Amino acid sequence: MGVRDLNAGTKSRTKFGMALELSAKEILAHVKGDVRLPTRRIVLPDEVDVKRVRTEAGMSQAEFAPRFASIRERYRSGSRNGENPTQRRAYLAVIAKNREVVLDALAS
């Protein structure tokens, strides 16, 4: 078996396949510097001090836990149990920055 001829069967290409190819070409052009694509850099802290976030919010553990349902006592104990640490850090960073927005979003 040899390498598949990429030009063979071009009539049966899907919209998804063509969009994927176009995206790959666009990325390559961006990397080469031929085009400039919009980018956004997101920097998350390596660790988020849950106790600090909670105390700065002026909340007890009993008040904090039910309001921010995905943050549980197991986080403080170091248990990961399949949780995504990056998502958890991002969520805590948002709570630390503007907990009222999170509370409003969770209430709706």
PANUMI-500640 format. One record per atom (N, C-alpha, C): residue number from 0; residue in one letter; atom name; x negated, y negated, z. Coordinates in steps of 0.05 Angstrom, whole numbers. Example, Ala and Ser with C-alpha at 12.3 -4.5 7.8 and 13.67 -1.06 7.14 Angstrom:
BEGIN
{pos:0	code:A	site:N	c1:-264	c2:114	c3:156}
{pos:0	code:A	site:CA	c1:-246	c2:90	c3:156}
{pos:0	code:A	site:C	c1:-264	c2:66	c3:156}
{pos:1	code:S	site:N	c1:-257	c2:45	c3:142}
{pos:1	code:S	site:CA	c1:-273	c2:21	c3:143}
{pos:1	code:S	site:C	c1:-258	c2:-1	c3:157}
//
This chain:
BEGIN
{pos:0	code:M	site:N	c1:-17	c2:24	c3:0}
{pos:0	code:M	site:CA	c1:0	c2:0	c3:0}
{pos:0	code:M	site:C	c1:-17	c2:-25	c3:0}
{pos:1	code:G	site:N	c1:-11	c2:-44	c3:-17}
{pos:1	code:G	site:CA	c1:-27	c2:-68	c3:-19}
{pos:1	code:G	site:C	c1:-12	c2:-91	c3:-6}
{pos:2	code:V	site:N	c1:-24	c2:-115	c3:-9}
{pos:2	code:V	site:CA	c1:-12	c2:-139	c3:1}
{pos:2	code:V	site:C	c1:12	c2:-146	c3:-16}
{pos:3	code:R	site:N	c1:33	c2:-153	c3:-3}
{pos:3	code:R	site:CA	c1:58	c2:-159	c3:-18}
{pos:3	code:R	site:C	c1:55	c2:-185	c3:-34}
{pos:4	code:D	site:N	c1:64	c2:-185	c3:-59}
{pos:4	code:D	site:CA	c1:63	c2:-208	c3:-76}
{pos:4	code:D	site:C	c1:84	c2:-228	c3:-66}
{pos:5	code:L	site:N	c1:74	c2:-251	c3:-56}
{pos:5	code:L	site:CA	c1:93	c2:-271	c3:-45}
{pos:5	code:L	site:C	c1:111	c2:-283	c3:-66}
{pos:6	code:N	site:N	c1:104	c2:-282	c3:-91}
{pos:6	code:N	site:CA	c1:121	c2:-293	c3:-112}
{pos:6	code:N	site:C	c1:142	c2:-274	c3:-121}
{pos:7	code:A	site:N	c1:140	c2:-249	c3:-114}
{pos:7	code:A	site:CA	c1:159	c2:-229	c3:-122}
{pos:7	code:A	site:C	c1:185	c2:-233	c3:-107}
{pos:8	code:G	site:N	c1:208	c2:-232	c3:-121}
{pos:8	code:G	site:CA	c1:234	c2:-234	c3:-108}
{pos:8	code:G	site:C	c1:241	c2:-261	c3:-98}
{pos:9	code:T	site:N	c1:231	c2:-282	c3:-110}
{pos:9	code:T	site:CA	c1:237	c2:-309	c3:-101}
{pos:9	code:T	site:C	c1:266	c2:-316	c3:-103}
{pos:10	code:K	site:N	c1:280	c2:-303	c3:-120}
{pos:10	code:K	site:CA	c1:309	c2:-309	c3:-124}
{pos:10	code:K	site:C	c1:325	c2:-300	c3:-100}
{pos:11	code:S	site:N	c1:315	c2:-282	c3:-83}
{pos:11	code:S	site:CA	c1:330	c2:-272	c3:-61}
{pos:11	code:S	site:C	c1:322	c2:-286	c3:-34}
{pos:12	code:R	site:N	c1:308	c2:-308	c3:-36}
{pos:12	code:R	site:CA	c1:299	c2:-322	c3:-11}
{pos:12	code:R	site:C	c1:324	c2:-334	c3:2}
{pos:13	code:T	site:N	c1:323	c2:-334	c3:29}
{pos:13	code:T	site:CA	c1:346	c2:-345	c3:44}
{pos:13	code:T	site:C	c1:340	c2:-375	c3:49}
{pos:14	code:K	site:N	c1:362	c2:-389	c3:57}
{pos:14	code:K	site:CA	c1:359	c2:-417	c3:65}
{pos:14	code:K	site:C	c1:340	c2:-419	c3:89}
{pos:15	code:F	site:N	c1:342	c2:-400	c3:108}
{pos:15	code:F	site:CA	c1:325	c2:-400	c3:131}
{pos:15	code:F	site:C	c1:296	c2:-397	c3:123}
{pos:16	code:G	site:N	c1:290	c2:-378	c3:105}
{pos:16	code:G	site:CA	c1:263	c2:-373	c3:96}
{pos:16	code:G	site:C	c1:251	c2:-397	c3:82}
{pos:17	code:M	site:N	c1:267	c2:-410	c3:65}
{pos:17	code:M	site:CA	c1:258	c2:-434	c3:51}
{pos:17	code:M	site:C	c1:253	c2:-457	c3:71}
{pos:18	code:A	site:N	c1:271	c2:-460	c3:91}
{pos:18	code:A	site:CA	c1:267	c2:-481	c3:111}
{pos:18	code:A	site:C	c1:242	c2:-475	c3:128}
{pos:19	code:L	site:N	c1:237	c2:-450	c3:134}
{pos:19	code:L	site:CA	c1:213	c2:-442	c3:149}
{pos:19	code:L	site:C	c1:188	c2:-449	c3:133}
{pos:20	code:E	site:N	c1:188	c2:-443	c3:107}
{pos:20	code:E	site:CA	c1:165	c2:-449	c3:90}
{pos:20	code:E	site:C	c1:161	c2:-479	c3:89}
{pos:21	code:L	site:N	c1:182	c2:-495	c3:86}
{pos:21	code:L	site:CA	c1:180	c2:-524	c3:85}
{pos:21	code:L	site:C	c1:168	c2:-535	c3:111}
{pos:22	code:S	site:N	c1:178	c2:-524	c3:133}
{pos:22	code:S	site:CA	c1:168	c2:-532	c3:160}
{pos:22	code:S	site:C	c1:138	c2:-526	c3:162}
{pos:23	code:A	site:N	c1:130	c2:-502	c3:153}
{pos:23	code:A	site:CA	c1:101	c2:-495	c3:155}
{pos:23	code:A	site:C	c1:84	c2:-514	c3:138}
{pos:24	code:K	site:N	c1:94	c2:-521	c3:114}
{pos:24	code:K	site:CA	c1:79	c2:-540	c3:97}
{pos:24	code:K	site:C	c1:77	c2:-567	c3:110}
{pos:25	code:E	site:N	c1:99	c2:-576	c3:123}
{pos:25	code:E	site:CA	c1:100	c2:-601	c3:137}
{pos:25	code:E	site:C	c1:80	c2:-602	c3:160}
{pos:26	code:I	site:N	c1:79	c2:-580	c3:175}
{pos:26	code:I	site:CA	c1:60	c2:-578	c3:198}
{pos:26	code:I	site:C	c1:31	c2:-579	c3:187}
{pos:27	code:L	site:N	c1:26	c2:-564	c3:166}
{pos:27	code:L	site:CA	c1:-1	c2:-564	c3:154}
{pos:27	code:L	site:C	c1:-9	c2:-592	c3:145}
{pos:28	code:A	site:N	c1:9	c2:-606	c3:132}
{pos:28	code:A	site:CA	c1:4	c2:-634	c3:123}
{pos:28	code:A	site:C	c1:-2	c2:-652	c3:147}
{pos:29	code:H	site:N	c1:12	c2:-648	c3:169}
{pos:29	code:H	site:CA	c1:8	c2:-664	c3:193}
{pos:29	code:H	site:C	c1:-20	c2:-658	c3:205}
{pos:30	code:V	site:N	c1:-27	c2:-633	c3:206}
{pos:30	code:V	site:CA	c1:-53	c2:-625	c3:217}
{pos:30	code:V	site:C	c1:-75	c2:-636	c3:200}
{pos:31	code:K	site:N	c1:-72	c2:-636	c3:174}
{pos:31	code:K	site:CA	c1:-92	c2:-647	c3:156}
{pos:31	code:K	site:C	c1:-93	c2:-678	c3:156}
{pos:32	code:G	site:N	c1:-72	c2:-690	c3:168}
{pos:32	code:G	site:CA	c1:-71	c2:-719	c3:169}
{pos:32	code:G	site:C	c1:-58	c2:-732	c3:145}
{pos:33	code:D	site:N	c1:-45	c2:-716	c3:128}
{pos:33	code:D	site:CA	c1:-32	c2:-727	c3:104}
{pos:33	code:D	site:C	c1:-5	c2:-740	c3:111}
{pos:34	code:V	site:N	c1:8	c2:-731	c3:132}
{pos:34	code:V	site:CA	c1:33	c2:-743	c3:141}
{pos:34	code:V	site:C	c1:32	c2:-745	c3:172}
{pos:35	code:R	site:N	c1:48	c2:-763	c3:182}
{pos:35	code:R	site:CA	c1:49	c2:-766	c3:211}
{pos:35	code:R	site:C	c1:77	c2:-758	c3:221}
{pos:36	code:L	site:N	c1:78	c2:-738	c3:238}
{pos:36	code:L	site:CA	c1:103	c2:-729	c3:249}
{pos:36	code:L	site:C	c1:107	c2:-740	c3:277}
{pos:37	code:P	site:N	c1:132	c2:-745	c3:285}
{pos:37	code:P	site:CA	c1:137	c2:-755	c3:312}
{pos:37	code:P	site:C	c1:129	c2:-734	c3:332}
{pos:38	code:T	site:N	c1:115	c2:-742	c3:353}
{pos:38	code:T	site:CA	c1:107	c2:-723	c3:374}
{pos:38	code:T	site:C	c1:113	c2:-735	c3:401}
{pos:39	code:R	site:N	c1:115	c2:-717	c3:420}
{pos:39	code:R	site:CA	c1:120	c2:-725	c3:448}
{pos:39	code:R	site:C	c1:103	c2:-707	c3:466}
{pos:40	code:R	site:N	c1:89	c2:-719	c3:484}
{pos:40	code:R	site:CA	c1:73	c2:-704	c3:503}
{pos:40	code:R	site:C	c1:87	c2:-704	c3:530}
{pos:41	code:I	site:N	c1:90	c2:-680	c3:540}
{pos:41	code:I	site:CA	c1:103	c2:-677	c3:566}
{pos:41	code:I	site:C	c1:83	c2:-665	c3:585}
{pos:42	code:V	site:N	c1:79	c2:-679	c3:607}
{pos:42	code:V	site:CA	c1:59	c2:-671	c3:627}
{pos:42	code:V	site:C	c1:74	c2:-664	c3:653}
{pos:43	code:L	site:N	c1:72	c2:-639	c3:661}
{pos:43	code:L	site:CA	c1:84	c2:-630	c3:686}
{pos:43	code:L	site:C	c1:62	c2:-626	c3:707}
{pos:44	code:P	site:N	c1:69	c2:-632	c3:732}
{pos:44	code:P	site:CA	c1:49	c2:-627	c3:753}
{pos:44	code:P	site:C	c1:45	c2:-597	c3:755}
{pos:45	code:D	site:N	c1:21	c2:-589	c3:764}
{pos:45	code:D	site:CA	c1:15	c2:-560	c3:768}
{pos:45	code:D	site:C	c1:33	c2:-549	c3:790}
{pos:46	code:E	site:N	c1:37	c2:-564	c3:810}
{pos:46	code:E	site:CA	c1:54	c2:-556	c3:832}
{pos:46	code:E	site:C	c1:72	c2:-579	c3:840}
{pos:47	code:V	site:N	c1:96	c2:-573	c3:850}
{pos:47	code:V	site:CA	c1:114	c2:-594	c3:860}
{pos:47	code:V	site:C	c1:120	c2:-586	c3:889}
{pos:48	code:D	site:N	c1:115	c2:-605	c3:907}
{pos:48	code:D	site:CA	c1:120	c2:-601	c3:935}
{pos:48	code:D	site:C	c1:150	c2:-604	c3:941}
{pos:49	code:V	site:N	c1:163	c2:-581	c3:943}
{pos:49	code:V	site:CA	c1:192	c2:-581	c3:947}
{pos:49	code:V	site:C	c1:200	c2:-596	c3:973}
{pos:50	code:K	site:N	c1:184	c2:-591	c3:994}
{pos:50	code:K	site:CA	c1:190	c2:-603	c3:1019}
{pos:50	code:K	site:C	c1:188	c2:-634	c3:1017}
{pos:51	code:R	site:N	c1:167	c2:-644	c3:1002}
{pos:51	code:R	site:CA	c1:164	c2:-672	c3:999}
{pos:51	code:R	site:C	c1:188	c2:-684	c3:983}
{pos:52	code:V	site:N	c1:196	c2:-670	c3:962}
{pos:52	code:V	site:CA	c1:219	c2:-680	c3:946}
{pos:52	code:V	site:C	c1:243	c2:-681	c3:963}
{pos:53	code:R	site:N	c1:247	c2:-661	c3:979}
{pos:53	code:R	site:CA	c1:271	c2:-659	c3:997}
{pos:53	code:R	site:C	c1:270	c2:-681	c3:1018}
{pos:54	code:T	site:N	c1:247	c2:-685	c3:1031}
{pos:54	code:T	site:CA	c1:246	c2:-704	c3:1053}
{pos:54	code:T	site:C	c1:247	c2:-733	c3:1042}
{pos:55	code:E	site:N	c1:236	c2:-738	c3:1018}
{pos:55	code:E	site:CA	c1:238	c2:-764	c3:1006}
{pos:55	code:E	site:C	c1:267	c2:-770	c3:998}
{pos:56	code:A	site:N	c1:282	c2:-749	c3:993}
{pos:56	code:A	site:CA	c1:311	c2:-752	c3:987}
{pos:56	code:A	site:C	c1:327	c2:-756	c3:1013}
{pos:57	code:G	site:N	c1:313	c2:-752	c3:1036}
{pos:57	code:G	site:CA	c1:327	c2:-755	c3:1062}
{pos:57	code:G	site:C	c1:347	c2:-733	c3:1067}
{pos:58	code:M	site:N	c1:340	c2:-709	c3:1057}
{pos:58	code:M	site:CA	c1:359	c2:-686	c3:1059}
{pos:58	code:M	site:C	c1:347	c2:-664	c3:1075}
{pos:59	code:S	site:N	c1:364	c2:-650	c3:1090}
{pos:59	code:S	site:CA	c1:355	c2:-626	c3:1104}
{pos:59	code:S	site:C	c1:355	c2:-603	c3:1084}
{pos:60	code:Q	site:N	c1:343	c2:-580	c3:1092}
{pos:60	code:Q	site:CA	c1:344	c2:-556	c3:1074}
{pos:60	code:Q	site:C	c1:373	c2:-548	c3:1069}
{pos:61	code:A	site:N	c1:390	c2:-550	c3:1089}
{pos:61	code:A	site:CA	c1:418	c2:-543	c3:1086}
{pos:61	code:A	site:C	c1:433	c2:-561	c3:1067}
{pos:62	code:E	site:N	c1:424	c2:-586	c3:1065}
{pos:62	code:E	site:CA	c1:437	c2:-605	c3:1046}
{pos:62	code:E	site:C	c1:425	c2:-602	c3:1018}
{pos:63	code:F	site:N	c1:399	c2:-598	c3:1016}
{pos:63	code:F	site:CA	c1:385	c2:-597	c3:991}
{pos:63	code:F	site:C	c1:392	c2:-572	c3:974}
{pos:64	code:A	site:N	c1:391	c2:-549	c3:987}
{pos:64	code:A	site:CA	c1:395	c2:-523	c3:973}
{pos:64	code:A	site:C	c1:421	c2:-521	c3:958}
{pos:65	code:P	site:N	c1:444	c2:-527	c3:970}
{pos:65	code:P	site:CA	c1:468	c2:-524	c3:955}
{pos:65	code:P	site:C	c1:472	c2:-544	c3:932}
{pos:66	code:R	site:N	c1:460	c2:-568	c3:936}
{pos:66	code:R	site:CA	c1:463	c2:-589	c3:915}
{pos:66	code:R	site:C	c1:447	c2:-583	c3:890}
{pos:67	code:F	site:N	c1:423	c2:-571	c3:894}
{pos:67	code:F	site:CA	c1:405	c2:-565	c3:872}
{pos:67	code:F	site:C	c1:403	c2:-534	c3:871}
{pos:68	code:A	site:N	c1:424	c2:-522	c3:861}
{pos:68	code:A	site:CA	c1:429	c2:-494	c3:863}
{pos:68	code:A	site:C	c1:406	c2:-476	c3:853}
{pos:69	code:S	site:N	c1:391	c2:-483	c3:833}
{pos:69	code:S	site:CA	c1:370	c2:-465	c3:824}
{pos:69	code:S	site:C	c1:345	c2:-465	c3:840}
{pos:70	code:I	site:N	c1:343	c2:-484	c3:860}
{pos:70	code:I	site:CA	c1:320	c2:-485	c3:877}
{pos:70	code:I	site:C	c1:329	c2:-471	c3:903}
{pos:71	code:R	site:N	c1:317	c2:-448	c3:908}
{pos:71	code:R	site:CA	c1:325	c2:-432	c3:931}
{pos:71	code:R	site:C	c1:301	c2:-430	c3:951}
{pos:72	code:E	site:N	c1:308	c2:-420	c3:974}
{pos:72	code:E	site:CA	c1:288	c2:-415	c3:994}
{pos:72	code:E	site:C	c1:265	c2:-397	c3:984}
{pos:73	code:R	site:N	c1:271	c2:-379	c3:965}
{pos:73	code:R	site:CA	c1:250	c2:-361	c3:955}
{pos:73	code:R	site:C	c1:228	c2:-377	c3:941}
{pos:74	code:Y	site:N	c1:234	c2:-401	c3:931}
{pos:74	code:Y	site:CA	c1:213	c2:-418	c3:919}
{pos:74	code:Y	site:C	c1:193	c2:-426	c3:940}
{pos:75	code:R	site:N	c1:203	c2:-435	c3:962}
{pos:75	code:R	site:CA	c1:185	c2:-443	c3:984}
{pos:75	code:R	site:C	c1:169	c2:-420	c3:995}
{pos:76	code:S	site:N	c1:180	c2:-396	c3:994}
{pos:76	code:S	site:CA	c1:166	c2:-372	c3:1004}
{pos:76	code:S	site:C	c1:146	c2:-361	c3:984}
{pos:77	code:G	site:N	c1:146	c2:-372	c3:960}
{pos:77	code:G	site:CA	c1:127	c2:-363	c3:940}
{pos:77	code:G	site:C	c1:137	c2:-341	c3:922}
{pos:78	code:S	site:N	c1:161	c2:-331	c3:926}
{pos:78	code:S	site:CA	c1:172	c2:-310	c3:909}
{pos:78	code:S	site:C	c1:180	c2:-321	c3:882}
{pos:79	code:R	site:N	c1:173	c2:-306	c3:861}
{pos:79	code:R	site:CA	c1:179	c2:-316	c3:834}
{pos:79	code:R	site:C	c1:203	c2:-301	c3:822}
{pos:80	code:N	site:N	c1:206	c2:-276	c3:828}
{pos:80	code:N	site:CA	c1:229	c2:-260	c3:819}
{pos:80	code:N	site:C	c1:240	c2:-267	c3:791}
{pos:81	code:G	site:N	c1:223	c2:-268	c3:772}
{pos:81	code:G	site:CA	c1:232	c2:-273	c3:744}
{pos:81	code:G	site:C	c1:239	c2:-301	c3:737}
{pos:82	code:E	site:N	c1:236	c2:-320	c3:756}
{pos:82	code:E	site:CA	c1:242	c2:-347	c3:750}
{pos:82	code:E	site:C	c1:219	c2:-359	c3:733}
{pos:83	code:N	site:N	c1:226	c2:-378	c3:716}
{pos:83	code:N	site:CA	c1:206	c2:-391	c3:699}
{pos:83	code:N	site:C	c1:193	c2:-414	c3:714}
{pos:84	code:P	site:N	c1:167	c2:-412	c3:721}
{pos:84	code:P	site:CA	c1:155	c2:-432	c3:737}
{pos:84	code:P	site:C	c1:154	c2:-460	c3:724}
{pos:85	code:T	site:N	c1:151	c2:-460	c3:697}
{pos:85	code:T	site:CA	c1:150	c2:-485	c3:683}
{pos:85	code:T	site:C	c1:177	c2:-499	c3:684}
{pos:86	code:Q	site:N	c1:199	c2:-485	c3:681}
{pos:86	code:Q	site:CA	c1:225	c2:-496	c3:683}
{pos:86	code:Q	site:C	c1:230	c2:-506	c3:711}
{pos:87	code:R	site:N	c1:222	c2:-491	c3:731}
{pos:87	code:R	site:CA	c1:225	c2:-499	c3:759}
{pos:87	code:R	site:C	c1:210	c2:-525	c3:765}
{pos:88	code:R	site:N	c1:185	c2:-527	c3:755}
{pos:88	code:R	site:CA	c1:170	c2:-551	c3:760}
{pos:88	code:R	site:C	c1:183	c2:-575	c3:746}
{pos:89	code:A	site:N	c1:193	c2:-571	c3:722}
{pos:89	code:A	site:CA	c1:206	c2:-593	c3:707}
{pos:89	code:A	site:C	c1:231	c2:-602	c3:722}
{pos:90	code:Y	site:N	c1:247	c2:-583	c3:732}
{pos:90	code:Y	site:CA	c1:271	c2:-589	c3:746}
{pos:90	code:Y	site:C	c1:265	c2:-605	c3:771}
{pos:91	code:L	site:N	c1:245	c2:-595	c3:786}
{pos:91	code:L	site:CA	c1:237	c2:-610	c3:811}
{pos:91	code:L	site:C	c1:226	c2:-637	c3:805}
{pos:92	code:A	site:N	c1:211	c2:-640	c3:783}
{pos:92	code:A	site:CA	c1:200	c2:-666	c3:775}
{pos:92	code:A	site:C	c1:223	c2:-686	c3:769}
{pos:93	code:V	site:N	c1:244	c2:-676	c3:756}
{pos:93	code:V	site:CA	c1:267	c2:-693	c3:750}
{pos:93	code:V	site:C	c1:282	c2:-700	c3:776}
{pos:94	code:I	site:N	c1:285	c2:-681	c3:794}
{pos:94	code:I	site:CA	c1:298	c2:-687	c3:819}
{pos:94	code:I	site:C	c1:282	c2:-708	c3:835}
{pos:95	code:A	site:N	c1:255	c2:-705	c3:835}
{pos:95	code:A	site:CA	c1:238	c2:-724	c3:849}
{pos:95	code:A	site:C	c1:241	c2:-752	c3:837}
{pos:96	code:K	site:N	c1:243	c2:-754	c3:810}
{pos:96	code:K	site:CA	c1:244	c2:-780	c3:797}
{pos:96	code:K	site:C	c1:272	c2:-793	c3:799}
{pos:97	code:N	site:N	c1:293	c2:-777	c3:796}
{pos:97	code:N	site:CA	c1:320	c2:-789	c3:796}
{pos:97	code:N	site:C	c1:340	c2:-767	c3:804}
{pos:98	code:R	site:N	c1:342	c2:-761	c3:829}
{pos:98	code:R	site:CA	c1:360	c2:-740	c3:838}
{pos:98	code:R	site:C	c1:389	c2:-746	c3:833}
{pos:99	code:E	site:N	c1:397	c2:-772	c3:833}
{pos:99	code:E	site:CA	c1:425	c2:-779	c3:828}
{pos:99	code:E	site:C	c1:434	c2:-771	c3:801}
{pos:100	code:V	site:N	c1:416	c2:-773	c3:781}
{pos:100	code:V	site:CA	c1:423	c2:-764	c3:754}
{pos:100	code:V	site:C	c1:428	c2:-734	c3:753}
{pos:101	code:V	site:N	c1:411	c2:-719	c3:767}
{pos:101	code:V	site:CA	c1:415	c2:-690	c3:769}
{pos:101	code:V	site:C	c1:441	c2:-684	c3:783}
{pos:102	code:L	site:N	c1:447	c2:-697	c3:805}
{pos:102	code:L	site:CA	c1:472	c2:-692	c3:819}
{pos:102	code:L	site:C	c1:496	c2:-698	c3:802}
{pos:103	code:D	site:N	c1:494	c2:-721	c3:787}
{pos:103	code:D	site:CA	c1:517	c2:-728	c3:769}
{pos:103	code:D	site:C	c1:520	c2:-707	c3:747}
{pos:104	code:A	site:N	c1:498	c2:-697	c3:736}
{pos:104	code:A	site:CA	c1:499	c2:-677	c3:715}
{pos:104	code:A	site:C	c1:511	c2:-651	c3:726}
{pos:105	code:L	site:N	c1:503	c2:-643	c3:750}
{pos:105	code:L	site:CA	c1:513	c2:-618	c3:762}
{pos:105	code:L	site:C	c1:542	c2:-620	c3:769}
{pos:106	code:A	site:N	c1:551	c2:-644	c3:776}
{pos:106	code:A	site:CA	c1:579	c2:-648	c3:784}
{pos:106	code:A	site:C	c1:598	c2:-647	c3:761}
{pos:107	code:S	site:N	c1:588	c2:-652	c3:737}
{pos:107	code:S	site:CA	c1:607	c2:-653	c3:714}
{pos:107	code:S	site:C	c1:611	c2:-627	c3:700}
//
